[in-house]
Amino acid sequence: MKTSEVFRKAGDVLRERGWCQGGLMNAEGKVCALGALGVAECRGALSGPSQEIYRNLSQQILDGRLIGADWNDSPGRTVEEVYAVLDAGYVLALQEEGIEPEDVL
């Protein structure tokens, strides 16, 4: 699965299941940002090359920080911010894959 597809699908997963803080997934099936990315990749957790690509993209989006527990669980974090980061990851991934976002959005 292309990285852009993982970010796009992660947004879909988050919208379908709902968002949580304090873990990858809660008892109700809601997911955090990183949990959504893992579910989108169909492994439950990012691994191998996808994890490296994810790290690079998330650091670009968040000025050197990662889309991880520290970011997702920050007090005051909103689901809208999580959607925005996943959407930005999708756009950046498309660009890195040589696809103009305007062509698919």
N, C-alpha and C positions, 0 to 999 in steps of 0.2 A: 504494500500500500504506500502511495506517495505521501510525503510529509504534509503536503497541502490537504490531502484527503483526511489525514489523521486530525488536523486542526479543525477542519470543517465538520467532521463527524463528532469531534469532542463537543463542539458547540451544540450540535443536535442532541447528544447524550445529556448534556447539562440541562437543556430546555425540557427534555422529556422526563428526566428523573428528578430534577430539582437539585439545588446546591446545598452543600453542608460545609461546616468547618470542624476541625478537630480530628479528622481522619480521612482516608481515601474514600470511604463509603460508610454511611451510617446504617442502622438497622432498617430504615425505611427505604433504602436503596438510593438515597440521594448521594451525590458525589462532589468532591472538591475539584478544583481545576486540574490537578495532577491525576486524580482518579478518573476524570472524564477523558483525559488524554490516553490513559492506560486502557480503559474500556474501548475507546475508539480504535486502538491498535489491536484489539481482540486478544490481548494477553493478560489483561488485568493490571499490568505494570509495564512501563516503557523499558525496553532493553536494547542492547547492542547499538547498531548504527542509528536507530531511531532516537535513542536516548541522547546521543551526541548531537544530532541535528536539533532536537528539541532544546537542548541546553544552549546551543548557539543562537537559535531564534529567540528564545525567551530572554536571553541576555541582551539582545538587540532591542527587544520590545520594552524591557524594564530597566534600561540603562545599567546593565551589568548584574542585575539580580536574576534569580531563577523563579519560574512559576512553580513554587513548592509550598510546603507547609508554612514556612515563615511568611510568605507573601499572602497566600490564601487565607490564613488564619489571623492575619493582623486585625486588631480591633478597628472597627469602622469600615472594614472592607465590605464592598457591596457586590451583589450578583451582577449588576450592570458593569462593574469594573472587570469582573471575570469574563463576561461575554466579550467586552471590548478587547481584552488581551487575546482571547482565542481567535477572534476575528482578525486582529492584527497579525497573529501568527499565520493564519491562513493566507493573508495577502503577501506577507514576506516569503512564505514558502512557495507560493505561485511564482513570485518574481525570481527566486533562486532556481526554480525549475524552468525558467525561460518563458513563462506564460504571463501575458499582460492581464492583470486582474480585471480590467474593463471588458475583456473578451469573455469572461465567465461569470461576472457578477450581474 
